[in-house]
Amino acid sequence: MSGIKGLVILTRFEYIETNFGREKLIEMIDKIDFYNKRRLKQPIGVSKEYSENLLSEIDKFILTNYFAGDVKEFRKLGHWNAPKLVKRYMQILIDEKDPHAFLMQMIYMRPILFGLGDMQVVELEKNVYELSINYGQPFILSIMESELGFLEEGCRICGAENVEIDMLDVGERRVDFVLRWVK
C-alpha cells in the first residue's frame, strides 16, 4: 500500500508522545524494524506520501507495546486525533453543528488528510449513512480502526449524539459500514 500521508504517521507519533512521553516516542523510533529507518529521523512532510509498510511497522509496534494486542484501540487513537484535525480544517462545520456536512466534506478531504483510496457516502435516511471506503489495495486493520474512530468523533464534534457504527463488510481492499446518530 502506498500513499499514506505523513500526517497519519505524525499523529501516531504525537499520540505516543502525548500519552506515554517523549522518551517512549524516541524508544519506539529506535526500535521500529524498518529497512529505511533514516526516513523517520528526517522531518516528515504532512502531505508527502509514505509507504504502507512504514505505517504497518509503526502500528505493529504500537499494537504490541501500547495496545496489548487489541487492534480496536486504534479506534481510540482516531477519536483522539479527530478534534485536532476537524477543528483545524472544518471549524465552520463544528460551529454549524452539521455532522452530515462533515461526512460530505470528508469525501473530498480524505485524500488530503489520509491518502490512499476513496470514500463514498449514501444517505439512507435522516442521520443514517452507508459509507464505503475503498483503499484500492490490501489494507491493515489499524488503518481502518483509526479512520472509523476519526469519523465517529468527527460527527460528534460536529453535533451528532450517540454515534454508532455497524460494520457491513470488511474485505481485503474495502470496508462498508453504516454510521448513524441521533441529533
Secondary structure, DSSP 8 states (H G I E B T S, - for coil): ---EEHHHHHHHHHHHHHHH-HHHHHHHHHH---TTTHHHHS---SSSEE-HHHHHHHHHHHHHHTSTT-TTHHHHHHHHHHHHHHHHH-HHHHHTT-HHHHHHHHHHHHHHHTBSSEEEEEEEETTEEEEEEE-SS---HHHHHHHHHHHHHHHHHTT-EEEEEEEEEE-SSEEEEEEEEE-
